[in-house]
Structure formats: C-alpha cells, structure tokens
C-alpha cells in the first residue's frame, strides 16, 4: 500500500489477473461509452446528405465524391461500413430489357462498326452514342431517345415519346445539332444498335444531311455500346423510387428532364476526374 493506504492499480490488476492496459481501456469505454456511436451517427448524417443530394440516390463512390465537394473527406470503406450499419442501400442497376425490342425491330440496312469500342480515344464531341429505352408508367410505356458524348458522358440531346414512331429519334438528332452543331467534330461518328429506327431511310438521310458518319454495334453484342447501356441502367435505378407517383406522360417528362439536368451538371463521376459531365467537357477544352 502507499502512504494513503490505497492499493496501487498494478496490484489490483495482478489480483484480478487482468492486464493493466486492459483496465485502462475498460475505464475509457466506461467513461466515454457513446463517443464512437456519436461519431458514426454524425458521419452517417453527412453520408445521408450526400446520398440524397438533388433527390437522387447514389452509390458509395458517388457519395464519396459528393462529400469531397462538400469539403468533407470520409474514406469509401467507412462510407460502405456505415451504410451497412444503418441500413442504407446503394442503387443496383438492372439489365435493360429494351434489347429484345430492338432485335425484333431491326432491318437489313446495317452500317459497319466504325467505332470498334474506341469510346474515349477521340476527344469530346467526336463519338456520339445513341439508343432508346423504355419507362413504365400507369400500366403502359413511354420511350426515351438519347444522344450521349462518349468522351465526356454528357447527354447532348434527349426526347421522350408516347410511341415508338421514328419521328422522336429524328427530333433527338435535330435537337443535337441545334444545340451543339458548332461543337461537333467534323468527322464525328453517331453510333447505335441495329434497331429499325437507325436503319430507317429517314434516319440515314438525316445524319447524312448533317454530315455525320454512321456506325452500328455488331449483332447481339451489347458491349459495342456499353456506355449507353450503363447510362440507362443508372438512370432507371435512380428514377425507380419516383415511378409510383407517375400518372401522366407529363409527370415522367418532367422527372426525366430534371434527372438529365442533374446528371449532366451535378452527378460526379470517378472516371471524369470527379467532375460532372458538363464540367469535364469544359475542362477537356483547356
């Protein structure tokens, strides 16, 4: 015992057959029992804010990049751990079933695959990917035609339609040229699948009038237009929570327009140096 008749901690630990360091660890936990939980909750609130930014759910890397924009650095492993801990789930992309429809509609006027999966090799506004997908609402479907810059991932034109008539695909091309004609490369490719919209005489004549070169994916090879497939997958998963509220065509049109604006200007992408597509386009011009 010491002069105050107190037994030293080391002696008590020996009597209890516990390590001295273990005792101090226990004491710290007992004194500050909620510190780790409180820190986790505080970090999770930041993660939740980034996850829901602009009303669209994000995956782990999307959250990580959005947090960086907020001036906050949380390791992606910690983000994943806290999402599991508090039951926050990432969107999961599903296969685009429009492929069966495209195969059924294709004709024999097939262009060569000039692109050959060289999506990123030719700079901005040189490779234009186009495709159609469908969105269900109120027991029926509407259809979305999109043109995407393969280099910047930016959506340059889009048109929603209540029918599959060729006209809405032509409108998308006209919209592209009205908005971006001065930016389009002189030898630009427009690449699609072999669906009947893209083998139609009216489509071929239109892109020829605009002096765009036509390229098509090989039959049954979705990898030849993989970036467009990926875009539709992300879009559908992030719009899924809004589908129950869609009762009119205008409801979907408003939501699609809003999401594409968000995608182009606010949805950060790791492959674009953590920029949005429109930011990356401006960056790539420097």
ChimeraX attribute file (.defattr): number of C-alpha atoms within 10 A of each C-alpha:
attribute: neighborCount
match mode: 1-to-1
recipient: residues
	/A:1	8
	/A:2	7
	/A:3	6
	/A:4	6
	/A:5	7
	/A:6	8
	/A:7	11
	/A:8	10
	/A:9	12
	/A:10	14
	/A:11	12
	/A:12	14
	/A:13	15
	/A:14	11
	/A:15	9
	/A:16	9
	/A:17	9
	/A:18	12
	/A:19	13
	/A:20	14
	/A:21	11
	/A:22	11
	/A:23	15
	/A:24	12
	/A:25	12
	/A:26	12
	/A:27	12
	/A:28	11
	/A:29	13
	/A:30	10
	/A:31	10
	/A:32	10
	/A:33	12
	/A:34	11
	/A:35	11
	/A:36	11
	/A:37	10
	/A:38	11
	/A:39	11
	/A:40	18
	/A:41	14
	/A:42	11
	/A:43	17
	/A:44	20
	/A:45	12
	/A:46	17
	/A:47	24
	/A:48	16
	/A:49	16
	/A:50	23
	/A:51	23
	/A:52	12
	/A:53	16
	/A:54	13
	/A:55	13
	/A:56	20
	/A:57	20
	/A:58	24
	/A:59	15
	/A:60	20
	/A:61	18
	/A:62	19
	/A:63	27
	/A:64	27
	/A:65	23
	/A:66	25
	/A:67	18
	/A:68	13
	/A:69	14
	/A:70	12
	/A:71	8
	/A:72	14
	/A:73	12
	/A:74	15
	/A:75	12
	/A:76	15
	/A:77	12
	/A:78	15
	/A:79	22
	/A:80	19
	/A:81	15
	/A:82	17
	/A:83	17
	/A:84	12
	/A:85	11
	/A:86	11
	/A:87	9
	/A:88	15
	/A:89	14
	/A:90	18
	/A:91	17
	/A:92	12
	/A:93	15
	/A:94	12
	/A:95	10
	/A:96	14
	/A:97	10
	/A:98	14
	/A:99	17
	/A:100	10
	/A:101	13
	/A:102	18
	/A:103	15
	/A:104	11
	/A:105	13
	/A:106	18
	/A:107	15
	/A:108	10
	/A:109	13
	/A:110	20
	/A:111	19
	/A:112	12
	/A:113	16
	/A:114	15
	/A:115	20
	/A:116	15
	/A:117	15
	/A:118	12
	/A:119	21
	/A:120	14
	/A:121	11
	/A:122	13
	/A:123	16
	/A:124	23
	/A:125	24
	/A:126	22
	/A:127	28
	/A:128	30
	/A:129	27
	/A:130	26
	/A:131	24
	/A:132	25
	/A:133	21
	/A:134	21
	/A:135	18
	/A:136	14
	/A:137	17
	/A:138	12
	/A:139	6
	/A:140	9
	/A:141	15
	/A:142	17
	/A:143	19
	/A:144	22
	/A:145	21
	/A:146	24
	/A:147	27
	/A:148	24
	/A:149	26
	/A:150	25
	/A:151	24
	/A:152	26
	/A:153	27
	/A:154	24
	/A:155	22
	/A:156	22
	/A:157	22
	/A:158	23
	/A:159	20
	/A:160	25
	/A:161	17
	/A:162	14
	/A:163	12
	/A:164	17
	/A:165	11
	/A:166	14
	/A:167	13
	/A:168	20
	/A:169	26
	/A:170	20
	/A:171	16
	/A:172	21
	/A:173	23
	/A:174	17
	/A:175	17
	/A:176	20
	/A:177	16
	/A:178	11
	/A:179	11
	/A:180	13
	/A:181	14
	/A:182	10
	/A:183	11
	/A:184	18
	/A:185	15
	/A:186	13
	/A:187	12
	/A:188	17
	/A:189	22
	/A:190	22
	/A:191	30
	/A:192	26
	/A:193	29
	/A:194	25
	/A:195	22
	/A:196	19
	/A:197	25
	/A:198	27
	/A:199	21
	/A:200	16
	/A:201	11
	/A:202	15
	/A:203	18
	/A:204	18
	/A:205	11
	/A:206	14
	/A:207	18
	/A:208	12
	/A:209	9
	/A:210	12
	/A:211	13
	/A:212	20
	/A:213	18
	/A:214	22
	/A:215	23
	/A:216	25
	/A:217	23
	/A:218	18
	/A:219	12
	/A:220	12
	/A:221	10
	/A:222	14
	/A:223	13
	/A:224	22
	/A:225	23
	/A:226	14
	/A:227	19
	/A:228	23
	/A:229	20
	/A:230	14
	/A:231	16
	/A:232	21
	/A:233	18
	/A:234	18
	/A:235	17
	/A:236	20
	/A:237	17
	/A:238	19
	/A:239	17
	/A:240	13
	/A:241	11
	/A:242	12
	/A:243	16
	/A:244	10
	/A:245	11
	/A:246	15
	/A:247	12
	/A:248	10
	/A:249	15
	/A:250	11
	/A:251	14
	/A:252	21
	/A:253	17
	/A:254	10
	/A:255	15
	/A:256	20
	/A:257	14
	/A:258	12
	/A:259	20
	/A:260	18
	/A:261	15
	/A:262	17
	/A:263	22
	/A:264	20
	/A:265	16
	/A:266	18
	/A:267	23
	/A:268	26
	/A:269	18
	/A:270	12
	/A:271	12
	/A:272	17
	/A:273	13
	/A:274	19
	/A:275	22
	/A:276	22
	/A:277	25
	/A:278	21
	/A:279	18
	/A:280	23
	/A:281	20
	/A:282	11
	/A:283	13
	/A:284	13
	/A:285	8
	/A:286	5
